[in-house]
Protein backbone atom coordinates (compact mmCIF):
# COMPACT_ATOMS: atom_id res chain seq x y z
CA UNK A 1 0.00 0.00 0.00
CA UNK A 2 1.12 3.51 -0.78
CA UNK A 3 0.11 6.37 1.52
CA UNK A 4 0.56 10.09 1.10
CA UNK A 5 -0.49 13.09 3.12
CA UNK A 6 -0.38 16.47 1.45
CA UNK A 7 -1.81 19.94 1.91
CA UNK A 8 -5.05 20.67 0.07
CA UNK A 9 -5.10 22.66 -3.15
CA UNK A 10 -7.89 24.37 -5.06
CA UNK A 11 -8.08 21.30 -7.32
CA UNK A 12 -9.28 19.30 -4.29
CA UNK A 13 -12.47 21.36 -3.95
CA UNK A 14 -14.65 18.80 -5.73
CA UNK A 15 -13.42 15.96 -3.49
CA UNK A 16 -13.92 18.03 -0.32
CA UNK A 17 -17.46 18.99 -1.33
CA UNK A 18 -18.38 15.39 -2.21
CA UNK A 19 -16.96 14.00 1.01
CA UNK A 20 -18.34 16.69 3.34
CA UNK A 21 -21.78 16.53 1.72
CA UNK A 22 -22.04 12.73 1.78
CA UNK A 23 -25.08 12.03 4.01
CA UNK A 24 -23.48 8.79 5.27
CA UNK A 25 -20.47 10.72 6.54
CA UNK A 26 -21.53 14.24 7.48
CA UNK A 27 -24.02 13.63 10.25
CA UNK A 28 -21.73 15.16 12.90
CA UNK A 29 -20.09 17.89 10.81
CA UNK A 30 -20.76 21.56 10.41
CA UNK A 31 -22.62 22.12 7.13
CA UNK A 32 -20.56 22.78 4.01
CA UNK A 33 -21.80 24.42 0.84
CA UNK A 34 -22.24 22.03 -2.07
CA UNK A 35 -21.04 24.77 -4.43
CA UNK A 36 -17.55 24.05 -5.76
CA UNK A 37 -16.80 27.76 -6.23
CA UNK A 38 -17.61 28.41 -2.55
CA UNK A 39 -15.13 25.69 -1.61
CA UNK A 40 -12.44 27.15 -3.87
CA UNK A 41 -12.92 30.55 -2.20
CA UNK A 42 -12.67 28.87 1.21
CA UNK A 43 -9.43 27.14 0.15
CA UNK A 44 -7.95 30.44 -1.06
CA UNK A 45 -8.69 32.01 2.34
CA UNK A 46 -7.31 28.94 4.10
CA UNK A 47 -4.06 29.11 2.09
CA UNK A 48 -3.36 32.52 3.66
CA UNK A 49 -3.67 30.91 7.11
CA UNK A 50 -1.43 28.05 5.98
CA UNK A 51 1.33 30.49 4.97
CA UNK A 52 1.12 32.02 8.45
CA UNK A 53 1.22 28.49 9.95
CA UNK A 54 -2.10 29.13 11.69
CA UNK A 55 -3.86 26.19 10.09
CA UNK A 56 -3.13 23.12 7.97
CA UNK A 57 -5.68 21.15 5.94
CA UNK A 58 -4.61 17.79 4.56
CA UNK A 59 -5.73 15.33 1.93
CA UNK A 60 -4.89 11.71 2.69
CA UNK A 61 -4.24 9.41 -0.28
CA UNK A 62 -4.18 5.64 -0.43
CA UNK A 63 -2.66 4.06 -3.53
CA UNK A 64 -3.01 7.38 -5.36
CA UNK A 65 -6.71 7.89 -4.52
CA UNK A 66 -8.02 10.67 -2.31
CA UNK A 67 -9.55 9.02 0.75
CA UNK A 68 -9.71 11.50 3.58
CA UNK A 69 -9.42 14.94 5.11
CA UNK A 70 -7.85 16.18 8.31
CA UNK A 71 -7.16 19.63 9.80
CA UNK A 72 -4.86 21.14 12.37
CA UNK A 73 -6.13 24.60 13.26
CA UNK A 74 -6.40 27.20 16.02
CA UNK A 75 -2.66 26.81 16.38
CA UNK A 76 -1.34 28.92 19.26
CA UNK A 77 1.99 29.18 21.03
CA UNK A 78 1.20 26.11 23.17
CA UNK A 79 -1.73 24.27 21.59
CA UNK A 80 -3.37 23.03 18.41
CA UNK A 81 -6.84 21.76 17.58
CA UNK A 82 -7.66 18.73 15.46
CA UNK A 83 -10.77 18.26 13.37
CA UNK A 84 -12.43 17.85 9.98
CA UNK A 85 -11.48 14.19 10.30
CA UNK A 86 -13.44 12.57 7.51
CA UNK A 87 -12.74 9.51 5.37
CA UNK A 88 -14.30 7.60 2.52
CA UNK A 89 -13.95 3.81 2.46
CA UNK A 90 -10.27 2.80 2.59
CA UNK A 91 -8.57 -0.45 1.64
CA UNK A 92 -6.72 -0.23 4.95
CA UNK A 93 -9.60 0.07 7.41
CA UNK A 94 -7.19 1.54 9.96
CA UNK A 95 -6.07 4.44 7.75
CA UNK A 96 -8.34 6.99 9.51
CA UNK A 97 -6.98 5.93 12.92
CA UNK A 98 -3.37 5.96 11.72
CA UNK A 99 -3.94 9.42 10.25
CA UNK A 100 -5.37 10.71 13.52
CA UNK A 101 -2.31 9.42 15.38
CA UNK A 102 0.06 10.91 12.80
CA UNK A 103 -1.63 14.30 12.99
CA UNK A 104 -1.36 14.36 16.78
CA UNK A 105 2.32 13.48 16.44
CA UNK A 106 2.68 16.30 13.93
CA UNK A 107 1.15 18.82 16.31
CA UNK A 108 3.19 17.68 19.29
CA UNK A 109 6.54 17.08 17.61
CA UNK A 110 6.73 18.96 14.31
CA UNK A 111 4.85 22.04 15.55
CA UNK A 112 6.29 21.51 19.06
CA UNK A 113 3.02 22.16 20.91
CA UNK A 114 2.24 20.91 24.41
CA UNK A 115 -1.56 20.63 24.27
CA UNK A 116 -3.95 19.05 21.77
CA UNK A 117 -7.56 20.31 21.83
CA UNK A 118 -10.58 18.70 20.22
CA UNK A 119 -14.33 18.55 20.41
CA UNK A 120 -16.75 15.75 19.68
CA UNK A 121 -20.46 15.95 19.08
CA UNK A 122 -22.31 14.40 22.01
CA UNK A 123 -24.34 12.13 19.71
CA UNK A 124 -21.21 10.78 18.00
CA UNK A 125 -20.84 7.80 20.35
CA UNK A 126 -18.38 5.95 18.12
CA UNK A 127 -15.89 8.84 18.09
CA UNK A 128 -16.44 9.54 21.80
CA UNK A 129 -15.52 5.92 22.51
CA UNK A 130 -12.47 6.13 20.26
CA UNK A 131 -11.12 9.27 21.92
CA UNK A 132 -11.76 7.79 25.38
CA UNK A 133 -8.91 5.36 24.59
CA UNK A 134 -6.59 8.37 24.80
CA UNK A 135 -7.88 9.32 28.26
CA UNK A 136 -8.24 13.03 27.47
CA UNK A 137 -9.27 15.64 30.02
CA UNK A 138 -12.88 16.75 29.58
CA UNK A 139 -12.91 20.49 30.24
CA UNK A 140 -16.15 21.92 28.87
CA UNK A 141 -19.37 21.31 27.00
CA UNK A 142 -22.12 23.13 25.21
CA UNK A 143 -25.48 21.93 23.95
CA UNK A 144 -23.94 19.89 21.10
CA UNK A 145 -20.28 19.23 21.93
CA UNK A 146 -17.89 17.92 24.55
CA UNK A 147 -14.49 19.65 24.68
CA UNK A 148 -11.28 17.84 25.55
CA UNK A 149 -7.57 18.39 25.89
CA UNK A 150 -4.63 16.06 25.88
CA UNK A 151 -1.10 16.97 26.96
CA UNK A 152 1.98 15.69 25.19
CA UNK A 153 2.73 13.46 28.20
CA UNK A 154 -0.81 12.00 28.16
CA UNK A 155 -0.45 11.48 24.42
CA UNK A 156 2.69 9.41 24.81
CA UNK A 157 1.04 7.33 27.52
CA UNK A 158 -2.12 6.70 25.49
CA UNK A 159 -0.94 6.29 21.88
CA UNK A 160 -0.10 2.62 22.38
CA UNK A 161 -3.59 2.04 23.87
CA UNK A 162 -5.08 3.11 20.55
CA UNK A 163 -2.67 1.03 18.46
CA UNK A 164 -3.31 -2.01 20.65
CA UNK A 165 -7.10 -1.61 20.71
CA UNK A 166 -7.25 -1.59 16.90
CA UNK A 167 -4.58 -4.25 16.45
CA UNK A 168 -2.34 -1.87 14.49
CA UNK A 169 1.23 -3.13 14.33
CA UNK A 170 3.49 -0.48 15.87
CA UNK A 171 6.10 -1.22 13.20
CA UNK A 172 3.61 -0.35 10.42
CA UNK A 173 2.67 2.86 12.25
CA UNK A 174 6.33 3.82 12.73
CA UNK A 175 7.10 3.07 9.06
CA UNK A 176 4.27 5.29 7.86
CA UNK A 177 5.25 7.97 10.39
CA UNK A 178 8.86 7.86 9.13
CA UNK A 179 7.66 8.83 5.65
CA UNK A 180 6.58 12.18 7.03
CA UNK A 181 9.55 12.81 9.34
CA UNK A 182 7.38 13.80 12.31
N, C-alpha and C positions, 0 to 999 in steps of 0.2 A: 504494500500500500504506500502511496505517496501522499504526504500531507504538506500543505502550505498555509501560512497565515500571512495576510498582507493587508495593508490599509485600503479602505474603500476608495473608489474613484467614481466620477460621474457616470461612467459606463456600467456601474453596478446598480444604478437606480432601478432598473426593471426588476432585477432579482430581489432587491430590498422590498419593493412594493409588493411583489408576488408573495414573498415570505411573510411579511408583516400583515398582509391582508388575507392570509389563508385562515378560514374560520376554524380549522382543526388546530391551529397553532397560536392564534392571537387572543384567546379568551382572557388572558391575564395581562395583556399589554395595553399601553396607552394607544388610542386610535392613531392611525397613520393615513394620510391622504392616499387615495388610489391613483392620483394623477402623477405621472412620471415626471412632468416638468416641475411640480411642487417638490418632488424628491431631489431632483437635480439642484434646485435652488437651496434646499436644506443642506445638501452635500457641499455646495460652494461655501455656505456660511460655516459649516463644520470645518472645512479645510483651513480656514483662518484660525480656528481654535487649535487645530492640529499643529500648525506652524508655531504657535505660542506654547505648545506642549500642555495645553489645558484639557485636551480630550483626544482620545484615539478610538477610531471605529474600524473594526476588522472584518474581513471576509475570510472564512475558513474554507479551504478547498480539500477535497479528497479525490485522489486520482484525476486531478484536473477539473473537477466539477465543483461549482459553488454549492456548499452545503449549509453554511451557517453564518451567523452574525454575532458579534460580541463587542461591547464598548467598555472602555475605561474613561471615566469622566469625573467632573467635580474634583479635579486634581489640585490639592493644596500643598503646602509645605510639608505636612505630615501624613496626609491621607489621600486615598483615592476611592472612587465608587465604581462598582461593577454593575453591569446591566445590559439590556437589549440582547440577552442570551437567548438565541432562537435558532433552531436547526430543522432542516428538512430530514428525511430519512437518510441515514448514512450506512455504508457497508459495514463499518466498524461501529457497532451500537454504542461503544464507549467514547466515541469522538467528542460529543458534547461535554462529557465529564472531564476528559483529558484537557479540552480547551479551557474549561473553567479553572482547572488547576494551573494550567500554563499562564493564564491571564493573572491569577493571583500572584504567581511567582514573578511575573513581569512587574506588577505594581510594587511588590515588596523589594525585589532585588535589582531590577533594571532602573526603575524610577526611584528606588531607595526610600520608600515610604514606610511608615511604622504601623499604619492603621488602614484596614480595608473596611469600607462601609457598603451595605447593601440593604435593599428592602424587598420584601416578598408580599404579594397579595395574600390576604388572610385565607381566601378560598383555595389557593393553590397548594393543596395538601402535599402533593408529590414533591414540589420544590421545597416546601417547608421541611419535610422529612429529610430530603437530601442535605440541606444546609445544616440541619441538626447534627449530622455526622461530624461537622467541623466544631461543634460546641461554641458557637458565637455568643456574644453578650447581647441580649435583647435590651435596647435602651429606650425605645419609644414606639408609639403606634398612633394611627389615626383611624378613621372609619374603615378604610380599605386595606391598609398596609401595616406590617410589622417592620420595624427598623432594627438593624443589627450592626455590630462591629466585631472585628476580629483583629487582634494584634499580630504582629509578625511572630512573636513567641507562640501564641495560640495556634497560628497557622502551621508552624513547624511540627507542633505536637499533634495536630489533627489530620494533616495531609495523608499520612499513611492509613488512617482510619477509612478515609474515602477510597483510596486505592484498594485496600483489603476488602471493604464491603462490596465493591463492584468486581472483584477478582481481576483487577488490572495489574499485570506484571510490572513491578517497579522498574525493571530493565527497559521495557518498552516505553514507559513514561519518560525515563531519563534519556533514552535515545531520541525521542521526539523533542524533548526539551533542549537537548544539545544542538538540534538544528537551528534553534532560535537564539542561542547564546544568552539565555536569561541567567 
